[in-house]
């Protein structure tokens, strides 16, 4: 499986500002804040990378869709269903 980032990279201390009530509640529930942040941040990065890829490839996607609309898909001539 290809990772979005290097999970073996060294940890870097970082200062963050977090809603104090949210932080208190997370600590009360024994939530690993660093792990939760990494998971949420990885999902956000993944979504932004997806959005960026779609934007960069929009013209090609539209051209392909137009080609399929006009001429059918590549496998249309060989499939039996």
C-alpha positions, 0 to 999 in steps of 0.5 A: 500500500502506498502511503500519502506520507512517510509514517516512519518519519521523525516526529516534530514538536509543534505548537497548536492552538486548540479549543480549550473545552475540546482539549479538556474533553479529549483528555478526559476520554484518554484520546491520544491527541497526537494520533487523532491529529495525525489521522485527521490531518492525513485525511485532510491532506488526502482530500486536498491532494484528490481535489488538486489532482482532479483540478489538474486533470479536469480537461483530460477527464472531460476529453475522455468523457467526450470521447466515450460519449461519441465513440463508446468505451475501449472495451465495447467491441469485445465485451459480450454483455 
